[in-house]
Amino acid sequence: MFGTLQDRLPKELRLAGITTVEAANALLKVHYIPGHNAAFAIKPEQEGTAFVADRHEAWREALCVIEERTVANDNTVAWNGRRLQLPESRLRPHFVKALVRLHEYPDGTVSVFLGPHRLARFAPDGQQISPDALQPGGVLGAVKDKPWRARKRASLTAPARAAVEKARVNTR
Protein backbone atom coordinates (compact mmCIF):
# COMPACT_ATOMS: atom_id res chain seq x y z
CA MET A 1 0.00 0.00 0.00
CA PHE A 2 2.79 2.42 0.91
CA GLY A 3 4.55 1.83 -2.41
CA THR A 4 1.30 2.35 -4.30
CA LEU A 5 0.64 5.64 -2.57
CA GLN A 6 4.23 6.81 -3.00
CA ASP A 7 4.13 6.04 -6.70
CA ARG A 8 0.57 6.86 -7.72
CA LEU A 9 -0.49 9.67 -5.40
CA PRO A 10 2.09 12.29 -6.51
CA LYS A 11 1.09 11.65 -10.13
CA GLU A 12 -2.61 12.07 -9.28
CA LEU A 13 -1.87 15.33 -7.46
CA ARG A 14 0.20 16.66 -10.39
CA LEU A 15 -2.56 15.76 -12.90
CA ALA A 16 -5.11 17.60 -10.73
CA GLY A 17 -2.86 20.69 -10.56
CA ILE A 18 -2.49 20.53 -6.78
CA THR A 19 0.39 22.62 -5.38
CA THR A 20 -0.47 23.16 -1.68
CA VAL A 21 -0.83 20.78 1.27
CA GLU A 22 -4.33 22.12 2.03
CA ALA A 23 -5.51 21.45 -1.53
CA ALA A 24 -3.92 17.98 -1.46
CA ASN A 25 -5.72 17.13 1.81
CA ALA A 26 -9.03 18.33 0.37
CA LEU A 27 -8.56 16.20 -2.78
CA LEU A 28 -7.66 13.17 -0.68
CA LYS A 29 -10.70 13.59 1.56
CA VAL A 30 -13.25 14.28 -1.15
CA HIS A 31 -12.09 12.17 -4.12
CA TYR A 32 -9.05 9.92 -3.69
CA ILE A 33 -9.81 8.05 -0.42
CA PRO A 34 -13.50 7.36 -1.23
CA GLY A 35 -12.49 6.12 -4.71
CA HIS A 36 -9.72 3.97 -3.30
CA ASN A 37 -12.02 2.48 -0.63
CA ALA A 38 -14.72 1.77 -3.23
CA ALA A 39 -12.20 -0.11 -5.37
CA PHE A 40 -10.44 -2.12 -2.64
CA ALA A 41 -12.72 -2.35 0.43
CA ILE A 42 -14.07 -5.77 1.37
CA LYS A 43 -17.35 -6.12 3.24
CA PRO A 44 -16.90 -7.92 6.60
CA GLU A 45 -18.43 -11.36 6.94
CA GLN A 46 -19.74 -10.59 10.44
CA GLU A 47 -20.94 -7.48 12.21
CA GLY A 48 -19.11 -6.15 15.26
CA THR A 49 -15.51 -5.62 16.16
CA ALA A 50 -12.64 -8.05 15.68
CA PHE A 51 -10.63 -6.60 18.55
CA VAL A 52 -10.19 -8.62 21.73
CA ALA A 53 -9.10 -7.42 25.14
CA ASP A 54 -5.45 -7.95 26.04
CA ARG A 55 -5.85 -9.04 29.66
CA HIS A 56 -2.20 -10.08 29.98
CA GLU A 57 -0.89 -6.83 28.50
CA ALA A 58 1.18 -8.62 25.86
CA TRP A 59 1.34 -5.29 24.02
CA ARG A 60 3.87 -4.10 26.61
CA GLU A 61 6.40 -6.70 25.46
CA ALA A 62 5.67 -5.97 21.80
CA LEU A 63 6.18 -2.22 22.20
CA CYS A 64 9.19 -2.17 24.54
CA VAL A 65 12.75 -1.24 23.64
CA ILE A 66 15.09 -4.17 24.38
CA GLU A 67 18.79 -3.66 25.06
CA GLU A 68 21.48 -6.03 26.32
CA ARG A 69 23.75 -5.09 29.20
CA THR A 70 26.51 -6.80 31.17
CA VAL A 71 26.08 -6.72 34.94
CA ALA A 72 28.89 -4.83 36.69
CA ASN A 73 31.04 -6.12 39.56
CA ASP A 74 28.73 -4.41 42.08
CA ASN A 75 25.68 -6.32 40.71
CA THR A 76 24.28 -3.24 38.98
CA VAL A 77 23.23 -2.47 35.43
CA ALA A 78 23.73 0.88 33.71
CA TRP A 79 20.58 2.47 32.26
CA ASN A 80 19.73 6.02 31.31
CA GLY A 81 22.60 7.52 33.33
CA ARG A 82 21.67 5.51 36.42
CA ARG A 83 22.90 2.34 38.09
CA LEU A 84 20.11 -0.15 38.75
CA GLN A 85 20.88 -2.43 41.70
CA LEU A 86 19.76 -6.01 41.07
CA PRO A 87 18.14 -7.54 44.16
CA GLU A 88 18.84 -10.94 45.67
CA SER A 89 17.36 -13.75 43.64
CA ARG A 90 16.43 -17.38 44.06
CA LEU A 91 18.20 -18.04 40.74
CA ARG A 92 21.77 -17.07 41.68
CA PRO A 93 23.58 -15.32 44.52
CA HIS A 94 24.70 -12.56 42.11
CA PHE A 95 24.68 -11.76 38.39
CA VAL A 96 28.17 -10.24 38.00
CA LYS A 97 29.32 -10.42 34.37
CA ALA A 98 25.99 -11.95 33.27
CA LEU A 99 24.49 -10.69 30.00
CA VAL A 100 20.98 -9.44 30.81
CA ARG A 101 18.22 -7.79 28.80
CA LEU A 102 16.63 -4.46 29.72
CA HIS A 103 13.04 -3.99 28.56
CA GLU A 104 12.07 -0.30 28.57
CA TYR A 105 8.27 0.01 28.37
CA PRO A 106 6.20 2.88 26.93
CA ASP A 107 5.31 4.09 30.45
CA GLY A 108 9.03 4.52 31.27
CA THR A 109 9.37 1.50 33.54
CA VAL A 110 12.25 -0.93 33.02
CA SER A 111 12.50 -4.65 33.67
CA VAL A 112 15.75 -6.63 33.80
CA PHE A 113 15.64 -10.19 32.45
CA LEU A 114 18.05 -13.11 32.52
CA GLY A 115 16.69 -15.48 29.92
CA PRO A 116 12.95 -15.77 30.61
CA HIS A 117 13.33 -14.70 34.26
CA ARG A 118 12.46 -11.17 35.35
CA LEU A 119 15.07 -10.20 37.92
CA ALA A 120 13.73 -6.78 38.83
CA ARG A 121 11.46 -3.97 37.72
CA PHE A 122 12.26 -0.28 38.08
CA ALA A 123 10.23 2.95 37.92
CA PRO A 124 11.25 5.67 35.42
CA ASP A 125 13.23 7.41 38.19
CA GLY A 126 15.34 4.24 38.77
CA GLN A 127 13.67 3.18 42.03
CA GLN A 128 12.97 -0.54 42.25
CA ILE A 129 9.30 -1.46 42.13
CA SER A 130 8.67 -3.85 44.99
CA PRO A 131 8.04 -7.49 44.11
CA ASP A 132 4.69 -7.26 45.95
CA ALA A 133 3.50 -4.84 43.29
CA LEU A 134 4.51 -7.22 40.51
CA GLN A 135 2.79 -10.49 41.42
CA PRO A 136 0.58 -11.95 44.12
CA GLY A 137 2.72 -13.35 46.90
CA GLY A 138 5.69 -11.12 46.05
CA VAL A 139 7.85 -13.71 44.27
CA LEU A 140 9.61 -12.62 41.13
CA GLY A 141 9.40 -15.26 38.47
CA ALA A 142 9.61 -15.85 34.78
CA VAL A 143 7.66 -13.91 32.18
CA LYS A 144 5.39 -16.93 31.96
CA ASP A 145 5.16 -17.67 35.66
CA LYS A 146 4.59 -21.01 37.26
CA PRO A 147 1.46 -21.35 39.39
CA TRP A 148 1.90 -19.91 42.88
CA ARG A 149 1.87 -23.34 44.58
CA ALA A 150 4.75 -24.49 42.36
CA ARG A 151 6.77 -21.34 43.12
CA LYS A 152 6.45 -21.61 46.87
CA ARG A 153 8.03 -25.08 47.04
CA ALA A 154 11.81 -25.20 47.06
CA SER A 155 13.47 -26.57 43.97
CA LEU A 156 15.16 -29.93 44.54
CA THR A 157 18.15 -31.43 42.82
CA ALA A 158 17.80 -34.89 41.28
CA PRO A 159 19.40 -36.75 44.26
CA ALA A 160 17.24 -34.79 46.73
CA ARG A 161 14.12 -35.58 44.69
CA ALA A 162 15.05 -39.28 44.69
CA ALA A 163 15.54 -39.22 48.48
CA VAL A 164 12.17 -37.52 49.01
CA GLU A 165 10.44 -40.03 46.74
CA LYS A 166 12.15 -42.94 48.54
CA ALA A 167 11.03 -41.54 51.89
CA ARG A 168 7.45 -41.29 50.62
CA VAL A 169 7.51 -44.90 49.40
CA ASN A 170 8.96 -46.14 52.71
CA THR A 171 6.28 -44.38 54.79
CA ARG A 172 3.38 -46.01 52.95
N, C-alpha and C positions, 0 to 999 in steps of 0.2 A: 504494500500500500504506500509506504513512504517513497519508494522509487517511482511509483506511478505519479504521485503528487509532485515530486521534485521534477519529473520530466514533463508531464502534461500541463500542470497548473500554470507555470510561467508562460507557456505558449498560449493558453486560453486567455490569460490576462493581457498579453501583448495584442492578440487578435481583437479583444474588446476595447483596446485603447486605454487601458487602466494604467495610471501613473502614480497614484497615491495609495497609501495603506488604507485609508478610510474607504476609498472607492473599491479597493480589492476586497475588503471585509464585507461591504454591501453586496458585491457580486457573488461572493461565496455564500452569503446567507440567503439571498433571494433566488439565485439560479443554480450555481454549481453543486452545492450540497444536496438540495432536493433532487436534482437530476441524477447525481451519483447514487443516492439512496434508492431512488426508483429503479435504477438499473441493477444494483447489486444486493439490495436488502432481501433477506429471506424471512418469511413469516414463521414465527415460532410454532412448534407443534403443540405446546401447552401454554395455557395462561399462567400468569404469576411470575415470580422471580426465581432465578436459578442460583441465587446466592445463599450460602449456608453460614450459620454462625461459626466463628472460630473460637470455640470454648477453651482450647488449649493455647491460644495465642501463638500459633505456629508462624504467624506473620512476623513476629519479633525476630525469629532466627533467619527468616528470608530477607529481612530488611536491615540486618545489622552489618557493621563493618568488622571484618575479621582480620586480625593481625597476629603474627607469631612473635613471641618474645622469649628470651632466655632468662630464667630466674637467677637473680644475683646471689652472691655469697651470704647476704643477710636475709635471704628468703623473701625478697621483694621483687616486684616487677615495675619497670618504668612505664608510665602512661601519662601523656598530656602534661608533662613537666612535673609529675608527682611520682612518688614511690608508693606502690600499693603493697601493704604487708599481707602476705598469705597466712591465714590462720592455721592452727594445728589441724591435722586431718587423720582420718582413720585409714587412709591409703598409704601414707608414708610419714616418717617423722619430719622430713623437710623436703623441699623441691629444688634445692640448690643445683644449678646447671641444667635443670629440666627445661625442655622446650614446651612452652604452654601457648594456648591461643587466648587472645583477648577478643571478646565480642562486645562491641560498642553499639548499643541500641539507640533507636531514634529519640527516646526520652532522655538520653545522656548517661544512663546507667551502664556499667561495665561488668561483665562476668569473666572470670578466669577459668579456663578449662584445661584439664590434662586428659587427653583422649576424650571419652564421653563423659567424664566426671567434672562437675562444676565444683571448683575448689572454693570460690568466694564470689560475692557480688558486691559492687561498690556503687555508691551514689555519685552523681556528677561532680560533687566537690571532693571525691576521693575517700570519703568515710565509708567504712564497711557497713553493709546492710546486714543486720543480724540474721542468723540462720532461722530464727523463729518467724521472721517475716517472709522467708522463702517457702517453707513447707511446713505442714502440720508436724508437730513433734520436734522440730528444730534440727533435723539431721540433714546435712548436705549430701546429696547423692548425685547420681548420673542424670543426664538430660531426660532419659526415659527411666524414671525411678522404679525401683522394686517396690512391692507393696510394703506398707509400714511394718507389718509383722515380720517380714523377711529382713528388713533393715535393722530391727532391734536385736536380733540374735547375733551373737559374735560369729565371725567367719572361722571355720575350722580347717586345718590342714588335713591332707589325706590320712596320715597316721592317727590324728586326733579323731577324725570322723569314724575310722575303723574301730578305735577303742570305745567310742560312745555307742556304736552299733553293737559291739560285742557285749558291752555292759547291759544294753537293753535286752539282748537275747538271753543272757544269763539270768536276768531278773524275772523272766516269764515263767 
